[in-house]
């Protein structure tokens, strides 16, 4: 058995540093034996090469080579993938997470920001940091300048959806948990390609937490898996990202 924790992070993992989030940790403090995961292992292993795995199914010359991530601290693997592919990156963690209109440029600045702020941010209630409940259904267009920074928008879908522009013509979104309704929404707004880091089953791409919990259960080890073990299971089970072309 394994427990996939959704709607809240237990830790934010940046490179090899895990920053605890108290609101998430408190939810599992009484779980004694069952391994619990918020999917951060999948995020850092599978998503580290997400663009590279999706690239054969995307336009060959994406230009300008720029990408925006609403929140990158919790998707560092995805940020690394885009960095390796030569994208100029802007991270909007301070805007989408804390309401501060300050962009962050590059992985070095992101690592510095995480080291300085995460010990404090980790003490905040999850409702201040992440859309929950009915707030997940609201879309308030905002930060359009940054959505239009480049052709690629990447990261957690709840953050992407929160301020989704009305016009997504020609864009590529790289994300995770999406339903068929989400796909229909983005298609109606002109999105060109949707890349999800987890496979789609019955129209839905499941969260990293669900997938990692399933892999822990399948492994039969009764504990959380290492990065190498997760990578080996992905290869063994041939689990690959899904690329959907939604508009020409």
Wavefront OBJ file of the C-alpha trace (Angstrom):
o trace
v 0.000 0.000 0.000
v 0.962 3.649 -0.410
v -0.756 6.978 0.218
v -0.635 9.696 -2.441
v -1.116 13.110 -0.844
v -2.928 15.527 -3.179
v -3.940 19.176 -3.012
v -0.959 20.003 -0.823
v 2.780 19.427 -0.921
v 4.695 17.705 1.862
v 8.010 19.103 0.711
v 9.191 21.367 -2.077
v 12.235 19.743 -3.618
v 14.812 21.956 -5.303
v 17.776 19.918 -6.584
v 18.546 17.669 -3.584
v 17.138 19.961 -0.899
v 13.697 19.194 0.560
v 11.905 22.177 2.105
v 9.052 21.010 4.381
v 5.567 22.542 4.208
v 4.017 22.410 7.647
v 0.407 22.319 6.413
v 1.165 19.164 4.437
v 3.326 17.469 7.054
v 0.563 17.940 9.644
v -1.833 15.901 7.499
v 0.297 12.763 7.722
v 1.825 13.120 11.176
v -0.235 10.209 12.514
v 0.528 7.867 9.606
v 2.938 5.339 11.077
v 3.591 2.585 8.549
v 2.123 3.357 5.116
v 4.554 5.234 2.847
v 3.254 8.678 1.864
v 4.224 10.700 -1.177
v 3.260 14.016 -2.719
v 4.817 12.986 -6.026
v 8.036 14.959 -5.695
v 10.103 11.936 -6.737
v 8.189 11.620 -10.008
v 8.419 15.373 -10.541
v 12.187 15.417 -10.285
v 12.876 12.188 -12.199
v 10.282 11.952 -14.982
v 9.994 15.696 -15.513
v 13.748 16.255 -15.650
v 13.621 15.091 -19.286
v 10.013 15.979 -20.067
v 10.695 18.335 -22.958
v 13.269 15.963 -24.440
v 10.766 13.078 -24.411
v 7.997 15.233 -25.885
v 10.160 17.015 -28.461
v 9.707 14.484 -31.320
v 5.959 15.211 -31.230
v 6.291 19.024 -31.110
v 7.119 21.583 -33.823
v 10.827 21.306 -34.721
v 11.721 24.989 -34.392
v 10.043 26.562 -31.377
v 10.836 30.270 -31.489
v 11.530 32.398 -29.581
v 13.191 29.890 -27.253
v 11.472 31.255 -24.155
v 9.284 29.701 -21.459
v 7.375 30.928 -18.414
v 6.638 28.900 -15.296
v 4.019 30.343 -12.896
v 5.655 28.444 -10.019
v 8.927 26.606 -10.596
v 10.141 25.781 -7.083
v 7.900 22.700 -6.933
v 8.675 21.667 -10.553
v 12.436 22.036 -10.565
v 12.828 18.971 -12.766
v 10.603 20.547 -15.420
v 12.638 23.757 -15.217
v 15.840 21.744 -15.682
v 14.388 20.041 -18.753
v 13.609 23.367 -20.420
v 16.982 24.795 -19.406
v 18.779 21.844 -21.019
v 16.737 22.426 -24.178
v 18.102 25.967 -24.417
v 15.052 27.909 -23.235
v 15.383 31.323 -21.634
v 13.291 30.910 -18.484
v 11.287 33.277 -16.340
v 9.816 32.030 -13.065
v 6.809 33.833 -11.557
v 6.790 32.160 -8.131
v 6.651 35.491 -6.294
v 3.687 36.660 -8.391
v 1.533 33.534 -8.393
v 2.529 32.355 -4.909
v 2.844 35.572 -2.907
v 1.324 38.300 -5.090
v 4.631 40.156 -5.501
v 5.186 41.462 -9.080
v 8.810 40.320 -9.279
v 9.983 37.901 -12.000
v 12.846 35.493 -11.339
v 15.271 34.745 -14.173
v 17.254 31.517 -14.411
v 17.883 28.456 -12.238
v 20.547 30.110 -10.085
v 18.142 32.839 -8.967
v 15.460 30.215 -8.366
v 17.750 28.160 -6.109
v 18.740 31.288 -4.176
v 15.109 32.351 -3.807
v 14.122 28.911 -2.506
v 16.948 28.865 0.039
v 15.948 32.282 1.381
v 12.143 32.077 1.309
v 11.125 28.429 1.650
v 11.909 28.172 5.393
v 9.344 30.971 5.913
v 6.882 29.994 3.163
v 6.824 26.467 4.578
v 5.133 27.789 7.719
v 2.227 29.410 5.842
v -1.208 27.758 5.519
v -1.719 26.052 2.171
v -4.709 28.309 1.356
v -2.293 31.252 1.062
v -0.072 29.449 -1.428
v -2.185 27.122 -3.557
v -5.697 27.250 -5.053
v -7.952 24.979 -2.997
v -11.639 24.013 -3.037
v -13.845 26.358 -5.072
v -10.862 28.599 -5.833
v -9.578 25.884 -8.177
v -12.578 26.501 -10.437
v -12.042 30.261 -10.757
v -10.092 31.747 -13.653
v -9.071 35.383 -13.312
v -6.955 36.488 -16.296
v -3.853 38.243 -14.983
v -0.121 38.504 -15.703
v -0.850 38.262 -19.434
v 2.538 39.843 -20.173
v 4.251 36.843 -18.591
v 1.979 34.256 -20.186
v 3.098 35.828 -23.470
v 6.792 35.813 -22.529
v 7.346 32.905 -24.918
v 5.521 30.080 -26.679
v 5.876 27.630 -23.754
v 4.095 27.764 -20.380
v 5.019 25.034 -17.908
v 4.275 23.930 -14.355
v 1.474 22.861 -12.035
v -1.850 23.113 -13.851
v -3.733 24.705 -10.960
v -1.324 27.644 -11.056
v -1.451 27.836 -14.861
v -5.259 27.710 -14.871
v -5.644 30.287 -12.099
v -4.872 33.252 -14.389
v -5.232 31.568 -17.787
v -5.503 34.089 -20.660
v -8.456 33.974 -23.026
v -6.124 33.580 -26.008
v -3.611 30.696 -26.047
v -3.142 30.622 -29.814
v 0.028 28.810 -30.842
v 1.176 28.043 -27.313
v 2.482 24.841 -25.760
v 1.563 23.983 -22.170
v 3.627 21.434 -20.230
v 1.896 20.336 -17.045
v 0.442 17.366 -15.158
v -3.042 16.804 -13.708
v -5.680 17.637 -16.330
v -9.210 16.423 -16.993
v -11.067 16.254 -20.303
v -12.835 19.484 -19.316
v -9.426 21.146 -18.907
v -8.383 19.914 -22.348
v -11.603 21.256 -23.876
v -11.052 24.619 -22.157
v -7.525 24.990 -23.528
v -8.529 23.814 -26.982
v -11.304 26.421 -27.088
v -8.754 29.105 -26.191
v -6.499 28.120 -29.067
v -3.786 26.065 -27.365
v -1.626 24.297 -29.940
v -0.105 21.467 -27.860
v -0.684 20.028 -24.398
v 2.129 17.971 -22.872
v 1.373 16.033 -19.686
v 4.149 14.386 -17.712
v 1.965 11.416 -16.773
v 0.015 9.111 -19.137
v -3.655 9.860 -19.881
v -6.237 7.291 -18.805
v -9.883 7.790 -19.838
v -9.176 11.409 -20.763
v -7.415 12.298 -17.519
v -3.744 12.689 -16.706
v -3.272 11.757 -13.078
v -1.204 13.696 -10.585
v 2.395 12.864 -9.792
v 1.305 11.900 -6.268
v -1.118 9.253 -7.573
v 1.420 7.842 -10.005
v 4.237 7.715 -7.456
v 1.994 6.045 -4.859
v 1.021 3.442 -7.474
v 4.677 2.796 -8.307
v 5.526 2.385 -4.618
v 2.704 -0.144 -4.270
v 3.748 -2.013 -7.433
v 7.356 -2.213 -6.243
v 6.290 -4.070 -3.088
v 9.110 -2.432 -1.118
v 6.842 -0.865 1.493
v 8.774 2.411 1.460
v 9.325 5.485 -0.660
v 11.448 4.822 -3.734
v 14.770 6.389 -4.627
v 15.202 8.438 -7.793
v 17.041 5.546 -9.445
v 14.281 3.084 -8.515
v 11.599 5.397 -9.908
v 13.545 5.904 -13.125
v 13.969 2.136 -13.532
v 10.229 1.561 -13.024
v 9.336 4.217 -15.591
v 11.527 2.411 -18.106
v 10.272 -1.046 -17.164
v 6.616 -0.028 -17.431
v 7.272 2.189 -20.473
v 5.509 5.159 -18.881
v 5.881 8.187 -21.123
v 4.437 11.689 -21.349
v 1.386 12.360 -23.482
v 1.437 14.995 -26.226
v -1.916 16.205 -27.560
v -2.164 18.445 -30.610
v -5.245 20.576 -29.941
v -5.100 23.163 -32.734
v -3.087 23.819 -35.901
l 1 2 3 4 5 6 7 8 9 10 11 12 13 14 15 16 17 18 19 20 21 22 23 24 25 26 27 28 29 30 31 32 33 34 35 36 37 38 39 40 41 42 43 44 45 46 47 48 49 50 51 52 53 54 55 56 57 58 59 60 61 62 63 64 65 66 67 68 69 70 71 72 73 74 75 76 77 78 79 80 81 82 83 84 85 86 87 88 89 90 91 92 93 94 95 96 97 98 99 100 101 102 103 104 105 106 107 108 109 110 111 112 113 114 115 116 117 118 119 120 121 122 123 124 125 126 127 128 129 130 131 132 133 134 135 136 137 138 139 140 141 142 143 144 145 146 147 148 149 150 151 152 153 154 155 156 157 158 159 160 161 162 163 164 165 166 167 168 169 170 171 172 173 174 175 176 177 178 179 180 181 182 183 184 185 186 187 188 189 190 191 192 193 194 195 196 197 198 199 200 201 202 203 204 205 206 207 208 209 210 211 212 213 214 215 216 217 218 219 220 221 222 223 224 225 226 227 228 229 230 231 232 233 234 235 236 237 238 239 240 241 242 243 244 245 246 247 248
